[in-house]
Amino acid sequence: MKKIIFTILILLVFSLCACTNNPNTISEAKLTKREKVILSTTSYRSFIYDFNVDSSYKKLSVWVEKYEFGKLVENKISQITTGIKDNGTIIFAISKTLNNQNQDQSVFTNSINSDGALSESNSLETIMNGGIEGVMGISSSNQTENMPIKNNIVLASMCYQKGVHGMYALTDDFYRDVNKHISEIKDYDVVYLFRAEFTK
């Protein structure tokens, strides 16, 4: 079933194109209603970004970091590195497992499409060791239009907390400077940050 879901994601990736023309930039993809519906049937949360690079950039790495109460506990979950050329698309997708006994587990899928090639990586994640009963989650993404490519860009986040009545998405300031605004995630039980790094 996981392969069928990912095949649908692959077809969607190839239907997307890099929308910006500015070199060495990355932006959240502008999806049609139909594309949003397709993604919602294959994953419970996804983040899609288009990028454009000049010929000096040769590789792209994407990965997920896991934080607990603001402290990094796992680095480079589901990391992939692949060659890139000109432009492409990055997808981070989160889907539930089909095993009813492990409802607290999710599958993280990272993929990069560039120069006619698709690279992907999957990772099975246990969000919280104590289970997800009473846990709320909120996601947000870096919505900066045509953001310049730099080291370790944070593209999106998933935040989880037990027993809360309201949660707030991370601010734009957090995405601009994670180290300076790390205090934004110190009250969350678990935070996943989705990152990308372009190299020459």
N, C-alpha and C positions, 0 to 999 in steps of 0.2 A: 504493500500500500504506500509505503514511504517513497518508493521509486515512481509510482504513478503520480503522486503529488509533486515530486520534483520534476517529472517530465512536463507537467503543466506549467511549473515555474520557468522551465527552460524555454518553452514555447512563448511565454510572455516576455521573457528577456529578449528573445530575438525579434519580438514585435516592437520593442522600445528602441529609441535612438537617442543619442546625446543631443539635448535640445539647445545647449548653449554653444556659441561660436567663439567665446573668449578662450584663448589658450591658457593652460595651466590653472584651470578652475574646476570646481565641483559644485553641483547644485542638486537639491532634492528633485527627483523626476516628477514631471507633471503627468498624472495618470488620467485616463478617461474613466467614466463611470463603469464601463464594461471591464476595464482592467482592474479596477478596485474590487468589483464583484468577484472576478476570477481569483484574485489574491485572497479575498476573505473566505473562499471555500477551501483553499489549500493551506492556510496558516491563520492563526488567530492574531498575529501581529507581524507586519513586514515594513521594512524601510528600504527605499530604492533611490539610488543616486546616479546621476549621469556625470561623466567627467570628460574634459578635453585637455590634452597635453601636447606639448611640442616634442620634437624628435629627441630632445635630451633626456626625457624620462623613459626608462626602459622596463621598470618593474613596479608592481603594486602589491602590497600586503594588506590583508584585512584580518581582524581578529576581535575577540570579545574579552573584556576584563570583568572580573567579579569582585565587588566590594561588599564588605559587611560593616555596617556602622562607620562608613567612611574610610575603612582600612582595606587595602588591596589584599585579597586572599588567593586569587587565581589569575594568572597572567597568560594571555595569548591562547584562550580557549578557541578551538575550531579555526586555528590560523591557516591561511593559505597565502602563498606568494606565487605570482605568475607574471609572465611577460605581457607588456601592453604596447599598443601603438595607436597614436592619434586620439582615440576616444573610446568610450565604453560605458558599461553599467555595472554597479555594485548592488547586490541584494543581500540584506540580512532578513531572514524569516524565522519565526518561532512557531512551532506547531506542537500540539499535545501528542503523547504516545497513545497507541490504541490499546495498551494493556490497562484494563480497568483497575488492576491492583496497584498501579503506580501512577495515580492521577497527579502526583506532585512532580512528575518528570516531564520535561519538554525536550523537543529536538530543535537545536539551533542549526540553521543551514546558512552558510556564507557562500556567495558565488560572485565571480567576476567574469564579465563577458567583454572581450576586446579582440579586435583583429580577427573576427570569425571563430574564435575559440572560447570555450566555456570551462572554467575551473570551479570546483566546488568542494566544500568540506562540511561534514555533519558531526555534531557532538550531542550526546545525550546528557542533559543537565538536570540535577535535582535542585530545584530552586531553594527549598529550605529543608533541612534535615528533619525537623519536627512535623513535616506535612504542610499542606497549604490551606487547611481549614481555618477560616477567619482571616485569611491574608488578602489584602487588596493590592492591586498593581496599577501603575500609571506609566504611560510611555510618552516620550517627547523626542523631537528630532531637531537637528541643526538646520534651520530653514534659511540660512544666509544665502542669498542669491549670488551665484558666481563667486563663491568664496575662493580666495587664492589658495593654491596648494601649499601646504607646509607639513612639517613633521608631526606625526601622531595626531591627526585630525580626529576629533570626536564627532561622529555623525549622528548618533542616536543613543537613547538610554531606555532602560526598563527598570522601574523602581518598585520594590515590594515592601510592605509593612503589615505587621499583625495588629489587629484590633484598633483600627483607626476609623474615624468618621469622615475624614477629608484629607486629600493629598494634593500636592501642588507639583506641576511639571517643573523641570529644571529651567532656569532662566537662560536668556541669550548670553548673559555674562559668563555663565558656567561654561558654555560651549566655546566661548572666545578664549578663556583662560581657566582650565580645570584646576590647576594647582592653586591659583589665587582664590578660587571659589569652592574648594573641596568641602567646606563646611556645609554646603547645601545638601550633601548626601549623608552626613554623619548621623541623622536620626532615622534613616531607613535601615531595615533589617538587611536587605540585599539590594544591590544596584548592579546592573550590567551596563557597561559602556561599550558601544560598538565603534571601533576605531579603524582608520586607514592610514597608510603611509606610502607615498610615492618616492621612488628612488631612481637616480640617474645611472 
